[in-house]
Amino acid sequence: MITSKGFSTGLYGYQVEYWKNSQDPNLDEILRTVAEAGMNAVELDPTPDMLELANKHGLAISGAYVGLQLHEPFETLNIEETVVPVAKRVAAAGGTDLVINADPKGGWNEPQPKTEEEFKQIGDNLSRIASAVSGLGLKVSLHNHASDKHNADGDLRAVIDYASKEVGLCVDTGWAHVAGLDPVELLRAYPDRIYAFHFRNQFGRVPSEDLTVGEIDMKQVMQAASDIGYNGWLTFELLHEEGTGAKGTLAEATASSVAFLKSFI
């Protein structure tokens, strides 16, 4: 059985809609839109200004996402400035999740394969981050964002084989599919390490319009989440690219996706 805390979303996909028109994102407008689309919370760094905006629109803070070059030595991550303040703001705002991404070696445009030693480093760094923020009541998880199987498998080993038990997985269904992983298999293989979700459906490497269509069987994903007793936020990461061929707005896609997932809870 899923005991969901509610629906949340990251803001990247909504910001992209402004960038498509060479406009600066209007965060007040975005938060109003996601609230009207059925979101209960947002995943962001709740700085005072952002927390005020979220509260204005009746949105809770589910957690925050931080990207780091996790394959580099711990000392270079400077977590006292890059992670700990964010974690403290999330905890103070009532959030529960600190989602960490292992940013690609070589950059986003030309990611390079990481070595096994670098995957071990990722696991060690995640353990040290979890230790540094222990006591704040947050769940620390690694977000899978690798677009190839070598790095996706390695990031998985970084958590399962090389990190402490305090570190879990944020299963991004879309990126798992792109990298050749099955999100359902991840849930069933590591039920005790599933701390968070980023939901998106895909046609190959292209995001689908909403969760109701695509190559990922979201019914099976939700069944697996129910079978493992998932208890957390159902966070979206919808994105409309040119290849998506969206017929509606991102807000409409969000609303239809909320209704779709509710049918499985």
C-alpha positions as CSV (number, residue, x, y, z in Angstrom):
1,M,0.0,0.0,0.0
2,I,1.2,3.5,-0.9
3,T,0.9,6.0,1.9
4,S,1.7,9.1,-0.2
5,K,2.6,12.4,1.4
6,G,1.0,14.0,-1.6
7,F,2.1,15.2,-5.1
8,S,5.1,17.4,-5.6
9,T,7.1,18.7,-8.6
10,G,10.4,20.1,-9.6
11,L,10.3,23.3,-11.5
12,Y,12.8,22.7,-14.3
13,G,10.1,21.7,-16.8
14,Y,8.1,24.8,-16.1
15,Q,11.2,27.0,-16.4
16,V,11.9,25.5,-19.8
17,E,8.5,26.7,-21.0
18,Y,9.7,30.3,-20.5
19,W,13.1,29.7,-21.9
20,K,11.5,28.4,-25.1
21,N,10.2,31.9,-25.6
22,S,13.4,33.6,-24.5
23,Q,11.7,34.8,-21.3
24,D,12.9,34.7,-17.7
25,P,10.8,32.2,-15.6
26,N,8.1,33.9,-13.5
27,L,8.3,31.8,-10.4
28,D,5.2,33.4,-8.8
29,E,3.3,32.4,-11.9
30,I,4.8,28.9,-12.0
31,L,4.0,28.2,-8.4
32,R,0.4,29.4,-8.9
33,T,0.1,27.2,-11.9
34,V,1.4,24.0,-10.2
35,A,-0.9,24.6,-7.3
36,E,-3.9,24.9,-9.6
37,A,-2.8,21.8,-11.4
38,G,-3.1,19.7,-8.2
39,M,0.3,19.8,-6.7
40,N,0.6,19.8,-2.9
41,A,4.3,20.6,-2.7
42,V,7.3,21.7,-4.7
43,E,10.9,20.4,-4.7
44,L,13.2,23.4,-4.4
45,D,15.7,25.1,-2.2
46,P,13.4,26.9,0.2
47,T,15.3,30.2,0.5
48,P,13.2,32.8,2.3
49,D,11.9,34.3,-0.9
50,M,11.0,30.9,-2.4
51,L,9.4,29.7,0.8
52,E,7.3,32.8,1.0
53,L,6.1,32.2,-2.6
54,A,5.3,28.5,-1.9
55,N,3.3,29.5,1.2
56,K,1.5,32.1,-0.8
57,H,0.1,29.4,-3.1
58,G,-0.5,26.8,-0.4
59,L,2.4,24.6,-1.4
60,A,4.5,22.6,1.0
61,I,8.2,21.9,0.5
62,S,8.8,18.2,-0.2
63,G,12.6,18.5,-0.4
64,A,15.4,19.9,-2.5
65,Y,17.7,18.7,-5.3
66,V,21.4,19.3,-5.2
67,G,23.8,18.4,-8.1
68,L,27.4,17.6,-7.2
69,Q,30.5,16.2,-8.9
70,L,30.2,13.3,-6.5
71,H,33.0,11.3,-8.2
72,E,35.5,13.9,-7.0
73,P,37.2,13.8,-3.6
74,F,35.0,14.8,-0.7
75,E,37.0,17.8,0.2
76,T,36.3,19.4,-3.2
77,L,32.5,19.2,-2.7
78,N,32.6,21.9,0.0
79,I,29.3,20.6,1.4
80,E,29.3,23.1,4.3
81,E,28.4,25.7,1.6
82,T,26.7,23.6,-1.1
83,V,24.6,21.1,0.9
84,V,24.3,21.7,4.6
85,P,22.6,25.1,4.3
86,V,20.1,23.7,1.8
87,A,19.4,20.7,4.1
88,K,18.8,23.0,7.1
89,R,16.4,25.1,5.1
90,V,14.5,22.1,3.9
91,A,14.2,20.7,7.4
92,A,13.1,24.0,8.8
93,A,10.5,24.3,6.1
94,G,9.1,20.8,7.0
95,G,10.5,19.0,4.0
96,T,11.7,15.4,4.1
97,D,13.9,14.7,1.2
98,L,17.5,15.7,0.2
99,V,17.9,14.5,-3.3
100,I,21.5,14.4,-4.5
101,N,22.5,14.0,-8.1
102,A,25.9,12.6,-9.3
103,D,26.6,15.2,-12.0
104,P,28.3,13.8,-15.1
105,K,32.0,13.5,-15.4
106,G,33.0,15.7,-18.4
107,G,29.9,17.8,-18.3
108,W,26.3,17.4,-19.4
109,N,26.9,17.6,-23.1
110,E,29.6,14.9,-23.3
111,P,29.4,12.7,-20.2
112,Q,32.3,10.3,-19.8
113,P,32.3,6.8,-18.3
114,K,33.2,6.9,-14.6
115,T,35.6,4.4,-13.2
116,E,34.8,1.9,-10.4
117,E,37.0,3.9,-8.1
118,E,34.9,6.9,-8.9
119,F,31.7,5.0,-8.2
120,K,33.2,4.0,-4.8
121,Q,34.0,7.7,-4.2
122,I,30.3,8.6,-5.0
123,G,29.2,6.1,-2.4
124,D,31.6,7.3,0.2
125,N,30.7,11.0,-0.4
126,L,27.0,10.2,-0.1
127,S,27.6,8.4,3.2
128,R,29.5,11.4,4.5
129,I,26.8,13.8,3.3
130,A,24.1,11.7,5.1
131,S,26.3,11.7,8.3
132,A,26.7,15.5,8.0
133,V,23.0,16.2,7.9
134,S,21.9,13.4,10.3
135,G,19.7,14.8,13.0
136,L,17.7,17.0,10.6
137,G,15.2,14.2,9.9
138,L,15.9,14.1,6.1
139,K,16.0,11.2,3.8
140,V,19.2,11.4,1.7
141,S,18.9,9.8,-1.7
142,L,20.8,9.6,-5.0
143,H,18.9,10.7,-8.0
144,N,19.6,8.6,-11.2
145,H,20.3,11.0,-14.0
146,A,22.8,9.0,-16.0
147,S,21.7,8.6,-19.7
148,D,23.8,5.5,-20.4
149,K,23.8,2.1,-18.8
150,H,27.4,2.0,-17.7
151,N,27.1,5.2,-15.5
152,A,23.5,4.3,-14.4
153,D,24.6,0.8,-13.2
154,G,27.6,2.4,-11.5
155,D,25.5,5.0,-9.7
156,L,23.3,2.2,-8.5
157,R,26.3,0.3,-7.1
158,A,27.5,3.5,-5.5
159,V,24.4,3.4,-3.3
160,I,23.8,-0.3,-2.9
161,D,27.4,-1.5,-2.6
162,Y,29.4,1.5,-1.5
163,A,27.2,3.8,0.6
164,S,25.9,3.5,4.1
165,K,22.4,2.2,4.7
166,E,21.3,5.8,5.5
167,V,21.5,6.6,1.7
168,G,18.7,5.6,-0.5
169,L,17.5,5.9,-4.1
170,C,15.4,8.6,-5.7
171,V,14.0,6.6,-8.7
172,D,13.7,8.8,-11.7
173,T,11.5,6.7,-13.9
174,G,12.3,8.6,-17.1
175,W,16.1,8.6,-16.8
176,A,16.1,5.0,-15.7
177,H,14.2,4.1,-18.9
178,V,16.6,6.2,-21.0
179,A,19.6,4.4,-19.5
180,G,18.2,1.0,-20.0
181,L,17.1,0.3,-16.4
182,D,13.6,-0.9,-15.4
183,P,12.2,1.2,-12.6
184,V,9.9,-1.6,-11.6
185,E,12.9,-3.9,-11.1
186,L,14.7,-1.2,-9.1
187,L,11.7,-1.0,-6.7
188,R,11.4,-4.8,-6.3
189,A,15.2,-5.4,-6.0
190,Y,15.9,-2.7,-3.4
191,P,12.6,-2.1,-1.5
192,D,14.3,-0.8,1.7
193,R,16.4,1.8,-0.3
194,I,13.5,3.5,-2.2
195,Y,13.3,6.9,-0.6
196,A,11.9,9.1,-3.3
197,F,10.6,9.3,-6.9
198,H,10.8,11.6,-9.9
199,F,8.0,10.6,-12.2
200,R,8.2,11.0,-16.0
201,N,7.2,8.8,-18.9
202,Q,9.2,8.4,-22.1
203,F,9.2,7.4,-25.7
204,G,12.8,6.3,-26.1
205,R,14.9,9.3,-25.1
206,V,12.0,11.8,-25.6
207,P,9.8,12.7,-22.6
208,S,6.1,11.9,-23.3
209,E,3.4,14.5,-22.8
210,D,2.2,13.2,-19.4
211,L,2.4,10.0,-17.3
212,T,-0.6,8.4,-19.0
213,V,1.3,7.7,-22.2
214,G,4.8,6.3,-22.9
215,E,6.8,3.2,-22.8
216,I,6.9,2.9,-19.0
217,D,4.0,1.0,-17.6
218,M,3.1,3.4,-14.7
219,K,0.5,1.0,-13.5
220,Q,3.3,-1.5,-12.8
221,V,5.5,1.1,-11.2
222,M,2.7,2.1,-8.8
223,Q,1.9,-1.5,-8.1
224,A,5.5,-2.1,-7.2
225,A,5.5,1.0,-5.0
226,S,2.4,-0.3,-3.3
227,D,3.9,-3.8,-2.8
228,I,7.0,-2.3,-1.1
229,G,4.9,0.0,1.1
230,Y,6.3,3.2,-0.3
231,N,5.7,6.1,2.1
232,G,6.8,9.4,0.6
233,W,6.2,12.1,-1.9
234,L,5.1,11.4,-5.5
235,T,7.3,14.0,-7.2
236,F,6.9,14.8,-10.9
237,E,9.6,15.8,-13.4
238,L,7.5,16.4,-16.4
239,L,9.1,18.0,-19.4
240,H,7.9,19.0,-22.9
241,E,10.6,19.0,-25.5
242,E,10.1,19.7,-29.2
243,G,10.0,16.0,-29.9
244,T,7.3,15.5,-27.3
245,G,4.7,17.0,-29.6
246,A,2.6,18.1,-26.7
247,K,-1.0,19.0,-27.5
248,G,-1.7,20.7,-24.2
249,T,0.1,22.7,-21.7
250,L,2.5,21.4,-19.0
251,A,-0.1,22.4,-16.4
252,E,-2.7,20.3,-18.2
253,A,-0.2,17.4,-18.3
254,T,0.4,17.8,-14.6
255,A,-3.3,17.7,-13.8
256,S,-4.0,14.6,-16.0
257,S,-1.0,12.8,-14.4
258,V,-2.2,13.5,-10.9
259,A,-5.6,12.1,-11.7
260,F,-3.9,9.1,-13.4
261,L,-1.7,8.2,-10.4
262,K,-4.6,8.8,-7.9
263,S,-6.4,6.0,-9.7
264,F,-3.7,3.6,-8.4
265,I,-3.6,4.7,-4.8
